[in-house]
Amino acid sequence: SYELTQPPSVSVSPGQTARITCSGDALPKKYTYWYQQKSGQAPVLVIYEDRKRPSGIPVRFSGSSSGTVATLTITGAHVEDEGDYYCFSTDSSDFYRVFGGGTTLTVL
Amino acid sequence: EVRLVESGGAVVQPGGSLRLSCLASGFIFDDYAMFWVRQVPGQGLEWVSLIKWDGEVTYYSDSVKGRFTVSRDNSKNTLYLQMNSLRSDDTAFYYCAKGGRSVVYGMDVWGQGTTVTVSS
């Protein structure tokens, strides 16, 4: 089955840049989406179609994709950015959708 | 404002059935694909199912294929998930989420979820 691989955790100090990667064989041809989930809350879309930012999401959030790796970058991380981040995409057959295992971001 | 409200979560015995509903508002429901996603407490997100705007194309994860059925009633702005032959590992928080105009796109707005517990 298709898998997306994320690091379990990333830790930065406030104001530093946090980068969360997502690896998958089909990513060169499929869009990546990124979701933020804070404790006890529903996920929120922060990046769609690799690099687009929904309205209301701070400009410090950006996305990129190169080859089999997509990256979520938070430039100048804030304490309130702490939470779990999940990448999401489609396998090469287009029959399956998949989430990465999630990355816990700590900002302190 | 786009709003998704799930309902139907309950405690059910192994082997039992349950139907979840998701009432949508704030957008033209029959223009968009819809998703079901679940999350075991303390664990990651798991994609469950996807349905095209017209209900004619559906997709399932291997873990639920053959047991769960997704459907929609566009006249009622409602998405459903019929869950049969429930197992203990189906215990999770179930979210519905709004997709794009095509099934190639991901989710942009999520509901608050409903809890399903499978236990004897």
Interface residues (C-beta under 8 A of the other chain):
Chain A: S1 Y31 Y33 Y35 Q37 A42 P43 V44 L45 Y48 E49 P54 D84 Y86 F88 S89 T90 D94 F95 Y96 R97 V98 F99 G100 G101 G102
Chain B: F35 V37 G44 L45 E46 W47 L50 Y59 S61 D62 Y95 V103 V104 Y105 G106 M107 D108 V109 W110 G111 Q112 G113
